Every structure is written in C-alpha cells, then in structure tokens.
C-alpha cells in the first residue's frame, strides 16, 4: 500500500505541474489541459507503481 501512496503523491505533484505547463506554456485551454494532463498522470502513476513493485520484488 505504501508503494501506491508514494507513487500517487509523486504523480499528483506532477499533475499540478503538468496542468500549469500545458495551460500556460503550450496554450491549451484549462479543460484541454486537464484532459491531456489526466492521460499523462495515469501513465506516470502506473509506470511508477509497476517499476517500484518490480524492484521491491527483486530485493
């Protein structure tokens, strides 16, 4: 469970940063930025969780 919490915290911080950059820098409107950010948030969370679990399983 701690792996998921850590991965979720890391991804949530990335979510805020990503939304701000997508909106301010790339020029998408806030709704478009939220959609794009959601896709990358899910990808980031899943990747971090799988990699962390794989490494812990090997140790």
N, C-alpha and C positions, 0 to 999 in steps of 0.2 A: 504494500500500500504506500510506503514511503517513496518508492520509485515513482509512482504515479503522481504523488503530491509534488515532488521535486520537478518532474517533467512538466506538470501543469503550471507551476509557478513560473518556471523559465519561459514557457510558451506564452503565458498571459502577459508577461512583461514585453515579450517580442510582439504580441498582438497590438499593444498600445503604440509601440514604436513604429510598427509596420503601418498601422492605420494613419498615423500622423504623417509619415513619409509619403504614403500613397496619395493622400489628400493634398498635402502641401507641395510636394516636390513633383509628383507625376501629373497633378492637375485633375484627378478624378473627383467627382462629387462625393460627398460623405457616404451616400448609400452604395455607390460603386466601390468605394474604398473599403467599406465594411465587407462586401461580398468577396473581394479579392483577398482581403486580409483573413477572412474566415477559412478560405481554402488553404492558404499557407500556414495558418495556425494549426489546423488539423494535421497537415503534413508534418509540421515541426514537432508537435506533441507526440504523434505516433512514432516518428523516427527516433526521438529521444528515449521514449519508453522502451522500444524494442532493443535499441543498442544497449541501454543500461541493463535491461534484463539479461541480455545475451552475455555481457561482461560479468555480471554477478553470478550467472550460472556456470561460468568457466572457472570462477575463483574458489 
